[in-house]
C-alpha cells in the first residue's frame, strides 16, 4: 500500500526523517563572526539560497525514499534502502558539525567526499527499483558537489585550521 491507497506510514517516516536531519544540520550551522570572517570565493551562492535549496533537496529525497520503498517490498531491498539513507543522514549532519561547530573546514572537506559517495550510493540503490526515485536524488548529488568545491575553496583561502 502507498499514500495513494491509504497507508501513510512510509510517507510520514520519510517526512519526519527529512525534517529531523534538516533540523539537526540547521542547529549545527552557525554563520556568526567566525564564518563571516572566512574568505569565500566570489562564485559562492548567496546565503539566502541555502535554505530554499536544502528544503527542496530534503523534499525530493523524502519522495525518493517513499518511491523506492514502495517499488520493492522485499525485506532485503528495504533493509539496504534504510541503511543507505541512515548512513547518508549521519554524514549530512556530521558535515555541519565539522565545518561550523568544530570550525574545521579541512575535516569537513574529507567528510564531504564520503557524503557525496553516500548520495551516489543512494542513487544506485534506488535506481535498482525506481528510475524516478534515482532521478530525484540528482539535485542532491549536484548540490553537494558544489558544496565540496566551495568547501575546498574555503580551505585553500583560509587554512590551516586549528581546533576551536
C-alpha positions as CSV (number, residue, x, y, z in Angstrom):
1,X,0.0,0.0,0.0
2,X,1.1,3.6,-0.5
3,X,-0.1,7.0,0.4
4,X,-2.4,6.9,-2.7
5,X,-4.2,3.9,-1.2
6,X,-4.3,5.0,2.4
7,X,-1.0,3.7,4.0
8,X,0.7,6.9,5.1
9,X,3.4,5.2,7.2
10,X,6.3,5.3,4.8
11,X,5.5,8.9,3.8
12,X,5.3,10.0,7.4
13,X,8.5,8.3,8.3
14,X,10.3,9.8,5.4
15,X,9.0,13.3,6.1
16,X,9.9,13.1,9.8
17,X,13.3,11.8,9.0
18,X,13.9,14.6,6.5
19,X,12.7,17.2,9.0
20,X,15.0,15.8,11.7
21,X,18.0,15.7,9.5
22,X,17.3,19.2,8.3
23,X,16.8,20.5,11.9
24,X,19.9,18.8,13.2
25,X,22.0,20.2,10.3
26,X,20.4,23.6,10.8
27,X,21.1,23.7,14.5
28,X,24.7,22.9,13.9
29,X,25.1,25.6,11.2
30,X,26.1,28.9,12.6
31,X,27.0,31.8,10.3
32,X,28.3,34.0,13.0
33,X,31.5,36.1,13.2
34,X,33.8,33.1,12.6
35,X,32.1,32.1,9.4
36,X,31.7,35.7,8.3
37,X,35.4,36.3,8.7
38,X,36.3,33.5,6.3
39,X,37.4,34.4,2.9
40,X,35.0,32.8,0.4
41,X,35.2,32.6,-3.4
42,X,33.3,35.1,-5.5
43,X,31.2,32.3,-7.0
44,X,29.7,31.2,-3.6
45,X,25.9,31.1,-3.8
46,X,24.3,33.8,-1.7
47,X,23.5,32.9,1.9
48,X,19.7,33.2,1.3
49,X,19.8,30.5,-1.4
50,X,20.8,27.7,1.0
51,X,17.5,27.4,2.9
52,X,15.3,27.0,-0.2
53,X,17.8,24.7,-1.9
54,X,18.1,22.4,1.1
55,X,14.3,22.4,1.6
56,X,13.9,21.3,-2.0
57,X,16.6,18.7,-1.7
58,X,15.1,17.2,1.5
59,X,11.7,17.2,0.0
60,X,12.9,15.4,-3.1
61,X,15.0,12.9,-1.0
62,X,11.9,12.0,1.1
63,X,9.8,11.5,-2.0
64,X,12.6,9.4,-3.5
65,X,12.8,7.2,-0.4
66,X,9.0,6.6,-0.4
67,X,9.0,5.7,-4.1
68,X,11.9,3.3,-3.6
69,X,10.3,1.8,-0.5
70,X,7.0,1.2,-2.4
71,X,8.7,-0.1,-5.5
72,X,10.2,-3.2,-3.8
73,X,8.6,-4.7,-0.8
74,X,11.3,-7.3,-0.1
75,X,12.9,-7.3,3.3
76,X,16.4,-7.3,1.8
77,X,15.8,-4.3,-0.5
78,X,14.1,-2.3,2.2
79,X,16.9,-3.0,4.7
80,X,19.5,-1.8,2.2
81,X,17.4,1.2,1.5
82,X,17.1,2.1,5.2
83,X,20.8,1.6,5.9
84,X,21.8,3.7,2.9
85,X,19.5,6.6,3.9
86,X,20.6,6.3,7.6
87,X,24.3,6.5,6.7
88,X,23.6,9.4,4.4
89,X,21.7,11.2,7.2
90,X,24.5,10.8,9.6
91,X,27.1,12.1,7.1
92,X,24.8,15.0,6.2
93,X,24.6,16.1,9.8
94,X,28.2,15.4,10.5
95,X,29.4,17.8,7.8
96,X,27.6,20.8,9.5
97,X,29.1,19.8,12.9
98,X,32.6,19.5,11.5
99,X,32.5,22.7,9.4
100,X,30.5,25.1,11.7
101,X,30.7,23.8,15.2
102,X,34.2,22.4,15.3
103,X,35.3,25.1,12.8
104,X,37.3,22.5,10.8
105,X,36.6,23.1,7.1
106,X,39.6,20.9,6.5
107,X,38.0,17.9,8.2
108,X,34.7,18.7,6.6
109,X,36.4,18.6,3.2
110,X,37.4,15.0,3.8
111,X,34.0,14.2,5.2
112,X,32.1,15.7,2.2
113,X,33.7,13.1,-0.1
114,X,32.0,10.4,2.0
115,X,28.8,12.4,1.9
116,X,28.9,12.7,-1.9
117,X,29.7,9.0,-2.2
118,X,26.7,8.1,0.1
119,X,24.4,10.1,-2.2
120,X,25.9,8.3,-5.3
121,X,25.2,5.0,-3.4
122,X,21.6,6.1,-2.8
123,X,21.2,6.9,-6.5
124,X,22.4,3.4,-7.3
125,X,20.3,1.6,-4.6
126,X,17.1,3.5,-5.7
127,X,17.8,3.1,-9.4
128,X,17.6,-0.7,-9.0
129,X,13.9,-0.4,-8.0
130,X,12.8,3.0,-9.4
131,X,14.3,5.2,-12.0
132,X,12.2,8.2,-10.9
133,X,13.4,7.8,-7.3
134,X,17.0,7.8,-8.5
135,X,16.5,10.9,-10.7
136,X,15.0,12.8,-7.7
137,X,18.3,12.4,-5.9
138,X,20.4,14.0,-8.7
139,X,19.9,17.6,-7.4
140,X,21.2,16.5,-4.0
141,X,24.3,14.9,-5.7
142,X,24.9,18.1,-7.7
143,X,24.4,20.5,-4.8
144,X,26.8,18.5,-2.5
145,X,29.3,18.5,-5.4
146,X,29.1,22.3,-5.5
147,X,29.4,22.4,-1.7
148,X,32.5,20.2,-1.9
149,X,34.2,22.6,-4.3
150,X,33.1,25.5,-2.1
151,X,34.5,23.7,1.0
152,X,37.8,23.1,-0.9
153,X,38.0,26.8,-1.9
154,X,37.4,27.9,1.7
155,X,40.1,25.6,2.9
156,X,42.6,26.9,0.3
157,X,41.7,30.5,1.1
158,X,41.8,30.2,4.9
159,X,43.8,27.2,6.1
160,X,45.4,25.9,8.1
161,X,42.8,25.4,10.7
162,X,43.1,24.5,14.4
163,X,40.5,23.1,16.7
164,X,38.3,25.6,18.4
